[in-house]
């Protein structure tokens, strides 16, 4: 599965440029504690978070995550979106809760 396949669902809205939407996805990781993400997320995972912080991109870049999904309709700062565009990291927003996001992605075929 690729990031662009996730965007086919009405629940997910791309908020960055479409760079990186061809990224492969190999699992889901949901967490708001970046040190935990650093220790346990795998390359090509999707990160689901509500953490609206530039450091999310540092972790996503370092771990080569497929994309970052902000649940609970988090309004992401323009500076974060701009930096994500520089790093080719797709940013997605959803109105779904974090648990609903995980379930939706799993049902669409994203498996850990």
C-alpha positions, -999 to +999 in steps of 0.1 A: +000+000+000+011+036-006+002+069+011-019+079-020-042+049-013-050+062+021-060+095+006-088+077-014-108+077+018-130+107+026-117+107+061-082+118+052-071+151+039-036+159+026-025+192+041+010+193+027+021+192-009+016+159-027+053+151-025+059+117-009+024+103-016+041+074-035+058+063-002+053+027+007+034+020+040+042-011+061+024-004+093+008+019+118+023+035+149+002+058+171+019+078+198+023+113+212+056+107+230+084+112+205+110+093+225+086+063+224+082+067+186+120+068+183+124+036+202+096+015+187+083+028+153+096+010+122+107+024+089+078+031+065+052+032+094+025+058+094+027+080+125-007+090+140-004+118+166-020+149+179+014+165+187+015+197+167+052+202+170+081+206+145+100+178+163+075+153+148+091+160+115+126+154+128+115+120+141+096+112+109+126+121+088+151+102+109+130+070+110+119+073+073+082+072+082+058+071+053+036+100+065+022+117+096-015+117+103-029+143+127-061+129+143-089+148+161-088+175+133-056+191+147-049+224+130-013+221+119+010+252+120+020+265+086+057+263+096+053+226+101+036+221+068+063+241+051+091+221+066+072+188+057+072+200+021+109+206+023+114+171+036+089+154+013+069+141+043+032+139+036+010+154+063-026+142+066-054+155+088-085+136+099-115+144+120-114+108+133-102+101+168-068+083+171-084+050+177-109+054+149-080+064+126-061+032+135-092+011+129-099+028+095-064+023+083-064-013+094-097-020+077-083-004+045-054-029+045-026-013+065-013-040+087+015-040+113 
